[in-house]
Amino acid sequence: MVNTAALNIADEFDQLYFRLRQKERRIYTDEAVANLPFISANHLHHREWSIRKNSQKALVSYVKQKNTFASILEVGCGNGWLSASVAKSIGSKVTGLDINSYELEQAKRVFKDITNLNFINGSLQNDDLKDEKFDMILFAASIQYFPSFKQIIETAIEHLTLQGEVHIIDSPFYQTEEAAAARQRTAEYYKAIGFAAMADHYYHHNLSELENFHYKILHHPDSWKNKLSITKNPFYWITIKNRYQ
């Protein structure tokens, strides 16, 4: 039976999120999406894309070095630039998943010629993924839109192969004592730009929530290496292994 209430909530979020992306100048032309993560130095979000470019480079290097990821799922792929980049770089089968219909259609259009890449409109609970297993499930700048970290990671693990890994990049994590102040900053930001309701869809996950899982931090923003870097990455890179490993 179709859960009409859940569909309505997802549709409302889809519309709200798209309008927010427009306001923040994060909706790009097809030409710009095809060139991401490279973007004009004069662009409002140039620094952000510099960080994401470095994350992408590190991720691709990790995947190539391990050479065990034949199938990869990106949850919250947006316009598909990262899924496309990974698919072109390593040749694995890559699936991009998102509920944002506009950006997903753009992804399908822009990257239609990449034969080892496909996109699905929906969530991890989507029937199209019910029996699917992946060697890597990637959350890139998306985990903050899931209310329960434990629930979404447990769901992701159910879709991993026995040696599979979940990877989380380009998303903030907080110490417990930092979370309240971060939530306040988020609420103030969204209110200031006219999207106060969006604060109810942005979640501030604690590092302590990782304790339920078999995890490893591959990049720590407070590491000496990051502090000495020209382009500092303020986000953790976290990998979570299948519970059977």
C-alpha positions in Angstrom: 0.0 0.0 0.0 1.3 3.4 -0.9 2.0 5.7 2.0 0.2 8.9 0.8 1.3 11.0 3.8 4.9 10.0 3.4 4.7 10.9 -0.3 3.2 14.3 0.4 6.0 15.1 3.0 8.6 14.1 0.5 7.0 16.2 -2.2 6.8 19.2 0.1 10.5 18.8 1.0 11.4 18.4 -2.6 9.8 21.7 -3.5 11.1 23.6 -0.5 14.6 22.3 -1.1 14.6 23.3 -4.7 13.4 26.8 -3.9 16.2 27.1 -1.3 18.8 25.9 -3.8 17.6 28.6 -6.2 17.9 31.2 -3.5 21.4 30.1 -2.6 22.4 30.0 -6.3 23.1 26.3 -6.2 21.0 25.5 -9.3 23.4 25.4 -12.2 23.1 25.3 -15.9 23.7 22.0 -17.7 27.0 23.3 -18.9 28.1 24.2 -15.4 27.0 20.8 -14.0 29.0 19.0 -16.7 32.2 20.9 -15.5 31.8 20.4 -11.7 33.6 20.5 -9.4 35.5 23.1 -11.5 33.8 26.5 -11.3 34.6 30.1 -11.8 36.9 31.7 -9.2 34.4 34.5 -9.0 31.5 32.3 -8.2 29.8 32.7 -4.8 30.5 29.0 -3.9 34.0 28.7 -5.4 35.6 27.9 -2.0 33.0 25.2 -1.3 33.7 23.6 -4.7 37.4 23.7 -4.0 36.8 21.6 -0.9 34.5 19.2 -2.8 37.1 18.9 -5.6 39.7 17.8 -3.1 37.2 15.4 -1.5 36.4 13.9 -4.9 40.1 13.5 -5.7 40.7 11.7 -2.4 37.6 9.5 -2.8 38.6 8.4 -6.3 42.1 7.7 -5.1 40.8 5.5 -2.3 38.5 3.5 -4.6 41.3 2.9 -7.1 43.7 1.8 -4.4 41.3 -0.6 -2.8 40.1 -1.9 -6.2 37.2 -3.8 -4.6 34.2 -1.5 -5.3 32.5 -2.9 -8.4 29.1 -1.3 -7.5 28.7 2.1 -5.8 25.5 3.9 -4.7 25.5 7.6 -3.9 22.6 8.6 -1.7 21.5 12.2 -2.2 23.4 12.6 -5.5 21.7 15.9 -6.5 22.7 16.9 -10.0 24.9 13.9 -10.2 28.3 15.5 -10.7 30.1 13.3 -8.1 28.4 10.0 -9.3 29.4 10.9 -12.8 33.0 11.8 -11.8 33.4 8.5 -10.0 31.9 6.5 -12.8 34.2 8.1 -15.4 37.3 7.7 -13.2 37.1 4.1 -12.1 34.7 2.3 -14.4 32.6 0.7 -11.6 28.8 0.6 -11.9 27.5 3.7 -10.2 24.0 4.6 -9.2 22.9 8.0 -8.1 19.8 8.2 -5.8 17.9 11.4 -4.8 14.3 12.6 -4.2 15.1 16.0 -5.8 13.3 15.5 -9.1 14.6 18.6 -10.9 18.3 18.0 -10.2 17.9 14.3 -10.9 16.4 14.9 -14.3 19.2 17.3 -15.0 21.7 14.6 -14.0 20.1 12.1 -16.3 20.2 14.6 -19.1 23.8 15.9 -18.6 25.4 12.5 -18.0 23.3 10.3 -20.3 26.4 9.1 -22.3 28.1 7.5 -19.3 27.1 3.9 -19.8 28.1 2.6 -16.3 26.0 5.3 -14.5 22.3 5.4 -13.8 20.0 7.5 -11.6 17.0 6.6 -9.5 14.4 9.0 -8.1 13.6 7.8 -4.6 15.0 6.8 -1.2 16.9 3.8 0.2 13.6 2.3 1.0 12.7 2.4 -2.8 11.3 -0.8 -4.2 13.8 -0.6 -7.0 16.6 -1.1 -4.5 14.9 -3.7 -2.3 17.2 -6.6 -3.3 20.2 -4.5 -4.4 23.6 -4.8 -2.7 26.5 -2.4 -3.2 30.2 -2.5 -2.4 30.1 1.2 -1.4 27.3 3.5 -0.3 28.3 7.1 -0.3 26.7 10.1 1.5 28.3 13.3 0.1 27.0 16.5 1.7 23.7 14.7 2.3 23.7 12.9 5.7 22.5 16.1 7.4 19.1 15.8 5.7 18.3 12.5 7.5 16.6 12.9 10.9 17.9 9.6 12.4 21.6 8.9 11.7 21.3 5.4 13.3 18.3 4.5 11.1 19.7 5.6 7.8 23.0 4.0 8.4 21.4 0.7 9.5 19.3 0.8 6.3 22.4 1.5 4.2 24.2 -1.4 5.8 21.4 -3.7 4.8 22.3 -2.8 1.2 26.0 -3.5 1.5 27.8 -6.6 0.3 29.6 -8.5 3.0 32.8 -6.6 2.4 31.0 -3.3 1.7 31.5 0.1 3.2 29.5 3.2 3.9 31.4 6.5 3.3 30.3 9.9 4.6 32.1 13.0 3.2 31.5 16.8 3.0 29.0 16.9 5.9 29.4 18.5 9.4 29.5 16.4 12.6 29.5 17.9 16.1 30.6 17.2 19.6 27.6 16.9 21.9 28.2 20.3 23.5 28.4 22.0 20.1 25.1 20.8 18.7 22.8 23.3 20.3 24.7 26.3 19.1 25.0 24.8 15.6 21.2 24.3 15.5 20.7 27.9 16.5 23.0 29.2 13.8 21.2 27.1 11.2 17.8 28.4 12.3 19.0 32.0 12.2 20.5 31.4 8.7 17.4 29.9 7.2 15.2 32.6 8.8 17.4 35.4 7.4 17.1 34.2 3.8 13.3 33.5 4.1 13.4 29.7 4.5 12.7 29.3 8.2 10.9 26.0 7.6 14.1 24.5 6.2 15.6 24.3 9.7 13.2 21.5 10.5 14.8 19.4 7.7 18.4 20.0 8.6 19.9 17.7 11.3 23.1 18.2 13.4 24.5 14.7 14.0 26.9 14.1 16.8 30.2 12.2 16.6 28.9 10.0 19.5 26.3 8.5 17.2 29.1 6.7 15.4 29.7 4.5 18.5 26.9 2.2 17.3 28.9 1.2 14.3 32.3 -0.3 13.1 33.7 3.0 11.9 37.0 4.7 11.0 37.8 8.4 10.5 39.8 8.8 7.3 40.0 12.6 7.5 39.9 14.6 10.7 39.5 18.4 10.3 41.7 18.9 13.4 44.6 16.9 12.1 47.9 18.5 11.6 47.9 17.6 7.9 44.6 19.4 7.4 45.7 22.4 9.4 48.8 22.8 7.2 46.8 22.4 4.0 46.2 25.4 1.7 42.6 24.3 1.1 41.5 23.1 4.6 38.7 20.6 4.6 36.4 21.4 7.6 34.5 18.1 7.3 35.1 14.6 8.5 35.5 11.7 6.1 34.0 8.6 7.8 33.8 5.1 6.7 31.5 2.5 8.3 32.0 -1.2 7.5 29.4 -3.9 7.2 28.6 -5.3 10.6 29.7 -8.8 9.5 33.3 -7.7 9.0 
